[in-house]
Amino acid sequence: MRTGGVDEHAGAAVPGVRRIAVLRANAVGDYVLTLPALEALKAAYPEASLTLLGKRWHAEFLHGRPGPVDEVVCLPAVPGVTAPTDTAAPAADDDAALREFLAHMQRRRFDLALQLHGGGQYSNPLVRSLGATVTAGFCAPGASALDRNFPYLAPAIDLHPRALLLHECVGLVGARATFIEPRLSLRERDHAELSSALPALHARAEPLVVLQPGATDPRRRWHAERFAEVGDALAAQGAVVAINGDPAEAELVHRVAAAMRHRAVALPGTLSLGALCALLARACLVVSNDTGPAHLARALDVPTVTLYWIGNLPSYGPLSARWHRVAVSYRVHCPVCGARAIDRHCGHSASFLDEIAAEAVVGQAVEAYRASVESGPRRTIR
């Protein structure tokens, strides 16, 4: 009988694997943290094709990019996976699209399907419906079991590093990574997109620093004016400062730029994800909140200073220390209502990072910038 625990076959390679499907359909940082696990799968099954079941951004970002993923298949609307959950019946069109998707996947006859998307309440039934010979992955208490299961606890409870947890999960099928830090490769297309979007910046020879003042969750955003202080300190060291953000963060990007005494390059939703990677790879330092571009920068071997809330640092912080520094807020109660925030969300969106002093980040950033500039071309961008 299968359970949510690690079963007796865990760790054994699956024989005769030629086609692998992996469900991991979430955001940029989540994908980056999955890279060691995907590389381990590719190494364990070098003759197999690896299909990522993801989103449209995965397909665009990974097209032609060297790495473990051979193909991306975009998921339709799946409640609890790529669509919100609710009590209403799915729209007829969505239901038909899901049935067509599953029929197509079943015709592919996957030998192995892995669920790396979460606890499995909604994702495990989806993976089981693919018709793969063997299924494996995370399984939270109460979720339907796969053939091989790895115990899953909510991130608020399980504070293990996500990249290591994902790698340990693919060990269910005999996959073992040779490295733990995510690694990401650039394409010529990424450089071309950056050159087209920012020809003047792309051609400049001065050291570049990228500031990333946004984050999906406003509780993970440091004060804009303090980012400006960091930008000014680095500009005084001779850096060209670029401030990046997605289209929804345009006002925030311009607030940081306006608060700086030195001139900065504001990039409010200017770049494609590929061009952003080329920009980050061109930088000698990235100063960021805990958000996707920080993970991209580390995967591109670019030094970082990242601002974390203590509840997120264990799971999403860097796995090496030589070129990656952190500034941490130890606040555990909501600054608005005082509710404990470690294991629940009170509903307020006030920043948990604003207690981090500007001086502490400036000091780390200037030291990291000088070390990076002095090291010269020590980094190899894969």
C-alpha positions, -999 to +999 in steps of 0.1 A: +000+000+000+014+034-010+016+061+016+029+097+018+063+084+031+094+075+012+086+040-001+108+009-004+118+015-040+130+051-033+165+057-047+164+029-073+168+039-110+138+032-131+148+009-160+142+016-196+134+053-193+133+072-226+107+099-218+105+120-186+078+145-177+084+170-148+056+192-134+070+225-121+047+253-134+055+283-113+076+315-112+112+324-123+129+318-089+111+285-085+124+273-118+160+284-110+160+265-078+149+234-096+179+234-120+201+211-099+173+185-097+167+187-134+204+184-141+205+153-118+176+137-137+194+144-170+226+128-157+208+098-144+189+092-176+212+107-203+193+090-232+159+102-221+142+134-233+130+157-205+097+175-209+089+203-185+052+208-179+052+245-173+038+279-183+042+300-215+071+320-200+090+287-195+086+279-232+098+314-243+127+315-219+140+280-225+136+279-262+171+273-276+187+276-241+213+250-232+203+230-202+185+199-189+151+207-204+145+193-239+110+205-244+084+226-226+047+218-228+024+246-216-003+235-192-039+245-197-059+260-168-057+234-140-073+243-107-047+244-079-018+242-104-021+269-131-055+283-121-071+294-088-091+269-068-128+275-062-160+256-056-175+265-090-174+239-118-147+247-144-158+264-176-167+240-203-138+253-225-113+248-197-126+213-189-123+204-226-088+218-229-077+198-199-092+166-213-075+172-246-042+179-229-043+147-208-052+126-238-023+141-257+001+134-227-012+098-224-004+092-261+032+103-254+036+073-231+060+088-206+081+063-187+086+085-157+066+115-144+078+136-115+057+160-094+079+189-082+052+215-080+041+214-044+024+192-018+003+173-043-033+180-033-040+191-069-008+183-087-006+146-078-039+137-094-027+156-125+006+137-126-012+103-121-035+112-150-005+114-174-004+077-177+033+074-170+048+040-161+062+053-129+052+084-110+072+101-082+074+133-063+062+153-033+033+141-012+018+161+016-003+145+043-038+139+028-026+141-008-031+112-032+000+091-033+023+085-063+043+053-070+073+068-051+066+096-026+087+122-008+072+137+024+062+173+019+056+200+045+045+235+038+074+260+034+063+278+066+071+246+085+099+230+065+128+255+063+152+233+044+168+250+013+144+245-016+171+236-041+183+208-018+148+196-011+140+194-048+173+176-055+166+151-027+131+145-041+145+134-075+167+110-056+135+089-054+143+077-089+181+075-086+191+110-096+221+126-079+235+161-087+272+168-089+265+204-078+241+222-055+241+258-068+217+264-097+235+271-130+220+289-160+233+293-195+229+324-218+219+323-254+232+346-282+196+357-284+197+371-249+227+393-258+210+404-290+178+413-271+197+434-246+217+451-273+185+460-292+167+472-261+196+492-246+223+498-272+240+526-252+241+507-220+252+474-237+282+492-252+294+510-220+326+497-205+322+510-169+313+484-142+275+478-140+254+474-109+217+463-110+192+472-083+160+452-080+137+470-056+105+451-064+091+417-053+058+399-059+049+401-022+051+437-010+061+423+025+095+414+008+102+449-005+128+472+011+122+509+012+127+526-022+147+555-007+171+531+009+177+514-024+185+549-037+211+553-009+228+520-020+227+531-056+243+565-048+271+547-028+279+524-057+277+552-083+302+571-061+325+541-066+323+545-104+295+521-112+268+526-137+235+519-118+205+503-135+172+499-117+151+470-130+115+461-124+086+445-142+058+466-158+038+466-125+068+480-107+073+510-129+063+535-102+087+519-078+116+519-103+111+556-109+109+564-072+143+549-067+157+567-096+142+600-085+156+596-050+192+591-062+216+620-064+235+603-092+220+595-126+207+560-130+192+539-158+155+532-151+142+499-166+105+497-158+094+466-177+119+474-205+135+440-209+125+405-219+135+378-194+163+368-218+176+404-221+174+407-183+197+376-179+222+392-203+220+424-183+226+406-150+255+386-165+270+419-176+268+432-140+295+430-114+269+431-086+232+428-081+215+442-051+180+428-048+150+419-026+142+382-024+128+378-059+134+361-092+162+383-106+183+375-074+180+338-082+189+344-118+220+365-109+233+337-086+226+311-113+246+332-137+275+334-112+271+371-105+278+384-070+247+395-051+236+412-020+200+401-012+176+414+014+157+387+032+130+383+058+142+357+083+113+334+076+124+331+039+162+331+043+166+294+052+146+281+022+155+306-005+189+321+005+221+314-014+239+281-009+274+295-011+289+325+007+320+336-012+302+360-036+268+362-021+259+382+009+226+387+027+210+414+048+183+401+071+152+414+089+144+394+121+109+409+124+084+381+130+052+401+138+032+422+114+041+459+117+004+468+113-015+444+136+013+426+155+002+391+144+028+364+143+039+360+106+060+328+107+032+304+100+003+326+087-006+357+067-026+382+085-036+400+053-016+431+057+010+440+031+034+463+050+071+456+045+089+433+069+123+445+056+122+482+065+140+476+098+171+467+078+194+498+081+206+514+049+242+516+063+243+478+067+234+472+031+256+500+018+286+485+036+280+451+022+273+463-013+304+486-015+326+458-002+311+432-026+314+457-055+351+464-049+358+426-045+340+419-078+358+447-097+392+437-084+386+400-093+383+409-129+370+382-153+371+355-127+335+343-134+326+320-162+291+327-175+277+294-187 
